[in-house]
Amino acid sequence: MIGSSDIAGPGADTLRLMSLALWPVFEDSRAHGLTDEGVTLLESPLADPLLRFDAYAALMIPDTFTGDPDELVGAELSWYEPRDAIRTIGDIRVTLGPSDQELAAALNALESVLMAASARATRFHFTVA
């Protein structure tokens, strides 16, 4: 997987290549305001418990499926209460070590936007983009 990096060639402008990232989507359509935190979350195996809040987590998608879940018959988005993900973030946080500072910062940023969503009484799910 290509990570975030800057690539410059002779006479070329700098390009920014981005990895896939885990982003929250809110039912009230508000933007999340996160930047690189979503890449950190998706790439860290410590953040795997957050994947249960995926938009399609309730679907039984075969491992061999390579299409768009939106195209599955009966595919409906799953929505979750932010407080449940905030508890999961707390559970992840207690497992972090001193070398996990980047993940800790990403979790703090995500927790902040989820707390704001909770205050707005809006549900969310994650998407990978």
N, C-alpha and C positions, 0 to 999 in steps of 0.2 A: 504494500500500500504506500502510496506517495504521501509523505507528510507535508506540512506547510513549509514552504521554502521559497526563496527568491532565486530566480534564474535570470542571468543576464548574458547576452551574447554580444559579439562585436557589432556595433551599430544597431542593436535591438533594444527596445524598451524593456524594462524589468517586468517580468510576468510573475504573478502570484498563483501558485498551484495549491489547491486546498484538498485535504482529505475529506472523506465522508465524516459527518458529524451527527451527534444526537441533539435534536432541538425540541424544545417544548412548543406545542401548538395549543392556544387557548380557545375555549368555546366562544368567548366574546370577541375573538379575532384580534386581540391586542398583540402587539409585537413584543418579543421577549427581551431585546436589547443585549443579548449575549454576543460575544465575538468568538474567540478561539476556544472557549470553554467546552463547547460541544464536541470538538475534535478530541480534546483531552479525555472527556467522559467516555466517548465511544471506544477509544483506543486502550483504555485501562481495564484490565480484567477485574479489578476491584470494584468497578462501577457496574458490573454485569447485573446486579439485582435491580437496577433502574430499568432494564429492558423489559421487565414485566409490565411496565406502564406504556408499552408500545401501542400505537393506534390499532394494530391488528393482533395483539397478544391473545385475544379470545378465539381467534381462528385457528383451526387445526391445519396449518399449511405444511405440506410434505417437504422434507429437506431437499427434494429434487426439483421443487418449483423454482423457476427462474424469472417469472413474469412479474407484472405489477399486481399487488394484492387488490387494487381497486377493480380489477377485471374479474375477480372471483365471484361466482354467483352467490348472492346473499351477503357479500362483504359489507359489513357495517363498522364504522369506526367505533372503537371503545373509548370512553371518557372516564377520567379518574379524578378523585378528590385530591387536591394538592397536599392536604395534611398527611395522606398516606405516603406520598413520595418524600415528604419532609421527614417522616419517621424513618424511612429507608435510608435517607441521607445520614441521619444520626447514627444508624447501625453501621453504615460504611465508615463514617468518620472515626469510630472507636477502633477500627482495624488498621488505621493509617499509621505508618511509621515516619521517622524523620525525613526519609527520602521521597515521601509522597507529597511534598509541598505544592507542586503544580496541580495535582488532583484535589488537594484540600482547597485550594483557591477556586478551582472550577466548581466544586461542590458548594462552596460558600456563595458563589455568584448564582448558581442554580437555585439554591435554597431561598435566596433573596427574591428572585422572580416568582417562585412558587408561593412564598409568603404573601406577596402582593396579589397574586391570583386568588389566594384563599381569602384575603381581605375583600376582594371584589366578589366573592362567592361564585367564582367561575371554575369550571372543571378544565382539565387539560389531558393531553396525551403526548407521547414523544413520537417524533418521526426521524428517520435517518435520511439525510439529504447531503 
